[in-house]
């Protein structure tokens, strides 16, 4: 059962989410986290594939779906059928925002391109998420997150220099694109406040990755330098690395600023390092990065991680453990800020997941319910559009919809 109590700064917004997997649905998740009424339109057969995704399926269910489907209402409609599209259009007519991440052209084939929808609902903000954008020679290609990460430049610079490009360990390209889509939605809604008109947001995977690639293109344009993989370091930034501890664990230390490095050197009992011309300045430490990292490593490996962490923190040296999920669940900082919350689930009983971020002082977001069952809200949503029980039963019998 869903908690319909308005929460968050977007509680007056109606959002229709169409599409599957991560990039589009994560955009809907963020809007839902901050109070928007997100109605997710899914295929009546299997729904979003995220319902089946995951390394393991406890109790036959994906542990991914409770997170990416949270705070949404599920409506099952077959968009391949005219009646399904008719009902989807009725939903969109009342919406503030539409999110879709089909391959470009699919919505137009269904009569749901932006121009057609804006003619019916001029205030509509339509976020279109795709691999390569709605225009250009690649626009109709299938584009998953890994392709966007590669084309946007992230994959090439990720990993160890003597190995092939690596991935980040999460679907970072999809998530970056979703966040760019959310930013676009917020800007478009601000524009609508002034003009009364909606607009289309065109969020491409490869461009969303490209946007966070710092000075990669400019540096090449001005100097001809191609940034390469550098493993756990940033070339020329030292000491800033992962350092070994006595118990086999590792600790991150960021001591690259002049004042911070002086504190690190004093903590090591090596005040001479801060005065040594090879390490006295940021540029000099960068030039002698490998040697400096060896010096720091020779010192850190004599310390068990807890003692080293406490010592560095006491002396104002930025440092941190490398967290895994168990560490997050045990950490007092996570607990104090409620970074992880526990949510009631109809099958799992209780399920832990990350909270809604960022934190707002007056209108915070939150997790009201986990990802719903397929079609769980079909009846309540369609009845809200004026569809009677007999018509719903007929649509369900013809598998145009599914009633949860």
C-alpha positions as CSV (number, residue, x, y, z in Angstrom):
1,X,0.0,0.0,0.0
2,X,1.4,3.4,-1.0
3,X,1.7,6.4,1.3
4,X,0.1,9.3,-0.6
5,X,1.1,11.9,1.9
6,X,2.6,14.8,-0.1
7,X,6.4,15.0,0.7
8,X,9.2,17.0,-0.9
9,X,9.3,20.1,-3.0
10,X,7.9,18.4,-6.1
11,X,4.7,17.1,-4.5
12,X,2.6,19.2,-6.9
13,X,4.1,17.6,-10.0
14,X,2.6,14.8,-12.1
15,X,5.2,12.7,-13.9
16,X,4.6,9.9,-16.4
17,X,7.6,7.6,-16.9
18,X,7.9,5.5,-20.0
19,X,10.9,3.3,-20.8
20,X,13.0,0.7,-19.1
21,X,16.3,-0.2,-17.4
22,X,18.3,2.6,-15.7
23,X,18.8,6.0,-17.4
24,X,15.1,6.9,-17.8
25,X,13.8,5.2,-14.6
26,X,16.6,6.7,-12.4
27,X,15.4,10.1,-13.6
28,X,11.9,9.1,-12.4
29,X,13.3,7.8,-9.2
30,X,15.0,11.1,-8.3
31,X,11.8,13.1,-9.1
32,X,9.8,10.6,-7.1
33,X,12.2,10.9,-4.2
34,X,11.4,14.5,-3.9
35,X,7.6,14.1,-3.9
36,X,6.5,14.0,-7.5
37,X,3.6,11.6,-8.3
38,X,5.4,9.3,-10.8
39,X,3.2,7.0,-12.8
40,X,5.4,4.4,-14.4
41,X,3.9,2.9,-17.6
42,X,5.0,-0.7,-18.1
43,X,4.4,-3.5,-20.5
44,X,1.6,-5.8,-19.1
45,X,3.7,-8.9,-19.8
46,X,7.0,-8.7,-17.8
47,X,7.2,-5.0,-17.0
48,X,10.5,-3.3,-16.7
49,X,13.4,-5.7,-17.1
50,X,14.9,-4.2,-13.9
51,X,12.3,-6.4,-12.1
52,X,14.4,-9.4,-13.1
53,X,17.9,-7.9,-13.0
54,X,20.5,-8.6,-10.4
55,X,23.3,-11.0,-9.5
56,X,20.9,-12.9,-7.2
57,X,17.2,-13.0,-6.9
58,X,16.2,-13.4,-3.2
59,X,12.7,-14.9,-3.0
60,X,12.6,-14.8,-6.8
61,X,12.7,-11.0,-6.9
62,X,15.3,-8.5,-8.0
63,X,17.0,-6.5,-5.2
64,X,17.5,-3.7,-7.8
65,X,13.8,-3.1,-8.4
66,X,12.8,-1.9,-4.9
67,X,15.3,1.0,-5.3
68,X,14.9,2.2,-8.9
69,X,11.1,1.6,-8.8
70,X,10.6,3.3,-5.4
71,X,8.0,6.1,-4.9
72,X,6.4,5.2,-8.2
73,X,2.9,3.9,-9.1
74,X,2.9,1.1,-11.7
75,X,0.4,1.1,-14.5
76,X,0.5,-1.7,-17.0
77,X,-0.4,-0.7,-20.6
78,X,0.5,-2.3,-23.9
79,X,1.6,0.7,-26.0
80,X,1.6,-1.5,-29.1
81,X,-2.2,-1.5,-29.0
82,X,-4.3,1.6,-29.9
83,X,-6.3,1.3,-26.7
84,X,-3.1,1.2,-24.6
85,X,-1.7,4.3,-26.4
86,X,-5.1,6.1,-25.9
87,X,-4.9,5.6,-22.2
88,X,-1.3,6.6,-22.1
89,X,-2.2,9.8,-23.9
90,X,-4.9,10.5,-21.4
91,X,-2.3,10.3,-18.7
92,X,0.2,12.5,-20.5
93,X,-2.5,15.1,-21.1
94,X,-2.6,15.6,-17.4
95,X,1.1,15.4,-16.7
96,X,3.7,18.1,-16.0
97,X,6.6,15.9,-17.1
98,X,7.0,12.9,-19.4
99,X,10.2,10.8,-19.2
100,X,11.0,8.3,-22.0
101,X,14.1,6.4,-23.0
102,X,13.1,4.4,-26.1
103,X,15.2,4.5,-29.2
104,X,14.6,7.8,-31.0
105,X,11.7,7.4,-33.4
106,X,9.7,5.0,-31.3
107,X,7.5,7.6,-29.7
108,X,6.9,9.2,-33.1
109,X,5.7,5.9,-34.5
110,X,3.2,5.7,-31.7
111,X,2.0,9.2,-32.4
112,X,3.7,10.4,-29.2
113,X,6.5,12.6,-30.5
114,X,7.1,15.9,-28.7
115,X,5.2,18.1,-31.3
116,X,2.1,15.9,-31.1
117,X,2.1,15.8,-27.3
118,X,2.8,19.5,-27.0
119,X,-0.2,20.2,-29.3
120,X,-2.4,18.4,-26.7
121,X,-0.6,19.7,-23.6
122,X,1.5,22.8,-24.3
123,X,2.8,22.9,-20.7
124,X,4.3,19.4,-21.0
125,X,8.0,19.0,-20.2
126,X,9.3,16.0,-22.1
127,X,12.6,14.4,-21.0
128,X,14.0,12.2,-23.8
129,X,16.9,10.0,-22.8
130,X,18.9,8.1,-25.4
131,X,22.4,6.9,-26.3
132,X,23.2,9.5,-28.9
133,X,20.5,12.1,-28.7
134,X,17.5,12.8,-30.9
135,X,19.5,14.2,-33.8
136,X,22.7,13.4,-35.7
137,X,23.9,10.4,-37.8
138,X,24.0,8.0,-34.8
139,X,20.7,9.0,-33.3
140,X,18.8,5.8,-34.3
141,X,21.5,3.5,-33.1
142,X,20.9,1.4,-29.9
143,X,23.0,3.0,-27.2
144,X,23.5,1.5,-23.8
145,X,25.5,3.1,-20.9
146,X,28.7,1.3,-21.6
147,X,28.7,2.8,-25.2
148,X,28.1,6.2,-23.8
149,X,30.9,5.8,-21.3
150,X,33.3,4.7,-24.1
151,X,32.3,7.5,-26.6
152,X,32.2,10.1,-23.9
153,X,35.8,9.4,-22.9
154,X,35.4,7.8,-19.5
155,X,36.2,4.2,-20.3
156,X,39.6,5.0,-21.9
157,X,40.9,6.7,-18.8
158,X,39.6,4.2,-16.3
159,X,41.8,1.4,-15.0
160,X,45.5,0.5,-14.8
161,X,47.8,1.8,-17.5
162,X,49.1,-1.7,-18.5
163,X,45.6,-3.2,-18.9
164,X,42.6,-2.6,-21.1
165,X,40.0,0.1,-20.2
166,X,37.9,-0.9,-17.2
167,X,34.4,0.0,-16.0
168,X,33.6,1.9,-12.9
169,X,31.7,-1.0,-11.3
170,X,28.3,0.7,-11.6
171,X,26.2,1.9,-14.5
172,X,27.7,5.4,-14.2
173,X,26.9,6.5,-17.7
174,X,23.2,5.8,-17.2
175,X,23.1,7.5,-13.9
176,X,24.9,10.6,-15.2
177,X,22.4,10.9,-18.0
178,X,19.5,10.5,-15.6
179,X,20.8,13.3,-13.4
180,X,21.3,15.5,-16.5
181,X,17.7,14.8,-17.5
182,X,16.6,15.8,-14.0
183,X,18.6,19.0,-14.2
184,X,17.0,19.7,-17.6
185,X,13.5,19.0,-16.2
186,X,14.1,21.5,-13.3
187,X,15.3,24.2,-15.7
188,X,12.4,23.6,-18.1
189,X,9.9,23.8,-15.3
190,X,11.5,27.1,-14.2
191,X,11.1,28.4,-17.7
192,X,7.5,27.2,-17.8
193,X,6.8,29.3,-14.6
194,X,7.7,32.4,-16.6
195,X,6.2,31.5,-20.0
196,X,3.5,28.9,-19.4
197,X,5.2,26.7,-22.1
198,X,6.9,23.4,-21.7
199,X,9.8,22.1,-23.8
200,X,11.8,19.0,-24.7
201,X,15.0,17.9,-23.0
202,X,17.4,15.9,-25.1
203,X,19.7,14.0,-22.8
204,X,22.3,11.8,-24.6
205,X,24.4,9.2,-22.8
206,X,27.7,10.1,-24.5
207,X,27.2,13.8,-23.9
208,X,26.3,13.3,-20.2
209,X,29.6,11.5,-19.8
210,X,31.5,14.0,-21.8
211,X,30.2,16.8,-19.6
212,X,32.1,15.5,-16.5
213,X,35.4,14.8,-18.4
214,X,37.0,18.0,-17.0
215,X,39.6,19.5,-19.3
216,X,40.2,16.3,-21.4
217,X,39.3,17.9,-24.7
218,X,40.7,21.3,-24.0
219,X,44.0,20.0,-22.9
220,X,44.4,18.0,-26.1
221,X,43.3,20.9,-28.2
222,X,45.9,23.2,-26.6
223,X,48.8,20.9,-26.0
224,X,48.2,17.7,-28.0
225,X,48.3,15.6,-24.7
226,X,45.9,12.6,-24.6
227,X,45.0,11.7,-21.1
228,X,45.8,8.0,-20.3
229,X,44.8,5.5,-17.7
230,X,46.7,6.1,-14.4
231,X,45.2,3.6,-12.0
232,X,44.6,4.9,-8.5
233,X,46.5,8.1,-9.0
234,X,46.1,11.4,-10.8
235,X,49.4,12.2,-12.6
236,X,51.0,15.2,-11.0
237,X,48.8,15.1,-7.8
238,X,50.8,13.8,-4.9
239,X,50.6,12.3,-2.4
240,X,47.1,11.2,-3.2
241,X,46.7,7.5,-3.5
242,X,45.7,4.2,-1.8
243,X,48.3,3.2,0.8
244,X,48.9,-0.2,2.4
245,X,48.3,-0.8,6.1
246,X,49.8,-3.4,8.5
247,X,46.7,-5.6,8.6
248,X,46.4,-6.0,4.8
249,X,43.8,-3.3,4.4
250,X,44.3,0.0,2.6
251,X,43.7,3.6,3.3
252,X,43.1,6.6,1.0
253,X,45.3,9.6,1.9
254,X,45.0,13.0,0.1
255,X,48.0,15.1,1.2
256,X,48.7,17.0,-2.0
257,X,48.1,20.6,-0.8
258,X,51.1,22.4,0.6
259,X,49.7,22.9,4.1
260,X,48.2,19.4,4.2
261,X,51.5,17.8,3.1
262,X,53.3,19.7,5.8
263,X,50.9,18.2,8.4
264,X,51.3,14.7,6.9
265,X,55.1,15.0,6.9
266,X,55.0,16.1,10.6
267,X,52.7,13.2,11.4
268,X,55.2,10.8,9.8
269,X,58.0,12.3,11.8
270,X,59.5,13.5,8.6
271,X,59.3,17.3,8.8
272,X,62.3,17.3,6.5
273,X,60.1,16.2,3.6
274,X,58.2,19.5,3.6
275,X,61.5,21.4,3.3
276,X,63.0,19.1,0.7
277,X,63.1,20.9,-2.8
278,X,61.9,17.6,-4.3
279,X,58.6,17.7,-2.3
280,X,58.3,21.3,-1.0
281,X,55.8,22.5,-3.7
282,X,52.8,21.0,-5.5
283,X,54.7,20.9,-8.8
284,X,57.8,19.3,-7.3
285,X,55.7,16.6,-5.6
286,X,54.0,15.9,-8.9
287,X,57.4,15.5,-10.6
288,X,58.5,13.1,-7.9
289,X,55.2,11.3,-7.4
290,X,56.4,7.7,-7.6
291,X,59.2,8.2,-5.1
292,X,57.0,10.1,-2.7
293,X,54.3,7.4,-2.8
294,X,57.0,4.9,-1.9
295,X,58.0,6.9,1.1
296,X,54.5,7.3,2.3
297,X,53.7,3.6,1.7
298,X,56.8,2.5,3.6
299,X,55.5,4.5,6.6
300,X,51.8,3.5,6.4
301,X,52.4,-0.3,6.1
302,X,53.7,-0.2,9.7
303,X,50.3,0.9,11.0
304,X,47.1,-1.1,11.5
305,X,44.3,0.8,9.7
306,X,42.3,1.9,12.7
307,X,45.3,3.4,14.5
308,X,46.5,5.1,11.3
309,X,43.1,6.5,10.5
310,X,42.8,8.0,14.0
311,X,46.3,9.5,13.8
312,X,45.8,11.1,10.5
313,X,42.4,12.5,11.4
314,X,43.8,13.9,14.7
315,X,46.4,15.8,12.6
316,X,44.1,17.1,10.0
317,X,45.2,15.0,7.1
318,X,42.3,14.0,4.8
319,X,42.0,10.2,4.7
320,X,39.4,7.5,4.5
321,X,38.7,3.8,4.4
322,X,37.4,2.1,1.3
323,X,33.8,1.3,2.1
324,X,31.8,-1.7,1.1
325,X,28.1,-2.3,1.8
326,X,28.8,-3.9,5.3
327,X,30.9,-0.9,6.3
328,X,28.2,1.5,5.3
329,X,25.6,-0.3,7.5
330,X,27.9,-0.1,10.5
331,X,29.3,3.4,10.1
332,X,28.2,6.2,12.6
333,X,28.2,8.9,9.9
334,X,25.8,7.0,7.7
335,X,23.6,6.4,10.8
336,X,23.6,10.0,12.1
337,X,22.5,11.4,8.7
338,X,20.1,8.5,7.9
339,X,22.1,8.0,4.6
340,X,20.6,4.5,4.5
341,X,16.9,3.8,5.4
342,X,14.9,0.7,6.0
343,X,11.7,0.4,4.1
344,X,8.7,-2.0,4.5
345,X,8.4,-4.5,1.6
346,X,5.5,-6.9,1.0
347,X,7.8,-9.8,0.2
348,X,11.2,-9.0,1.9
349,X,9.6,-7.6,5.0
350,X,12.3,-5.0,5.5
351,X,14.8,-3.8,2.9
352,X,17.6,-1.3,3.3
353,X,18.5,1.2,0.6
354,X,20.1,4.6,0.1
355,X,18.0,7.6,1.1
356,X,17.1,10.5,-1.1
357,X,19.9,13.0,-1.8
358,X,20.7,15.9,-1.5
359,X,19.2,16.9,1.8
360,X,16.9,19.9,1.8
361,X,16.3,21.8,5.0
362,X,12.7,22.7,4.5
363,X,11.3,20.2,2.0
364,X,13.4,17.0,2.2
365,X,12.8,14.0,0.0
366,X,12.5,10.5,1.2
367,X,11.5,6.9,0.4
368,X,7.8,6.4,0.8
369,X,7.5,2.9,-0.6
370,X,9.7,0.5,-2.5
371,X,9.2,-0.5,-6.2
372,X,5.6,-1.7,-6.7
373,X,4.2,-4.9,-8.2
374,X,3.6,-4.8,-11.9
375,X,0.3,-3.0,-12.5
376,X,-0.3,-2.5,-8.8
377,X,-1.8,0.9,-9.4
378,X,-3.5,0.4,-12.8
379,X,-6.9,0.3,-11.3
380,X,-6.6,3.4,-9.1
381,X,-4.8,5.5,-11.8
382,X,-7.2,4.6,-14.7
383,X,-10.3,5.0,-12.6
384,X,-8.9,8.4,-11.8
385,X,-9.1,9.1,-15.6
386,X,-12.7,8.0,-15.6
387,X,-12.3,4.4,-16.9
388,X,-15.0,2.3,-15.4
389,X,-14.6,-1.2,-13.9
390,X,-16.2,-2.9,-16.9
391,X,-13.9,-1.3,-19.3
392,X,-10.9,-2.2,-17.1
393,X,-12.0,-5.8,-17.0
394,X,-12.3,-5.9,-20.8
395,X,-8.8,-4.4,-21.3
396,X,-7.3,-6.9,-18.8
397,X,-9.0,-9.8,-20.5
398,X,-7.5,-8.7,-23.8
399,X,-4.1,-8.2,-22.1
400,X,-3.9,-4.5,-23.0
401,X,-3.5,-3.8,-19.3
402,X,-2.8,-5.8,-16.2
403,X,-4.4,-5.2,-12.9
404,X,-2.1,-5.7,-9.9
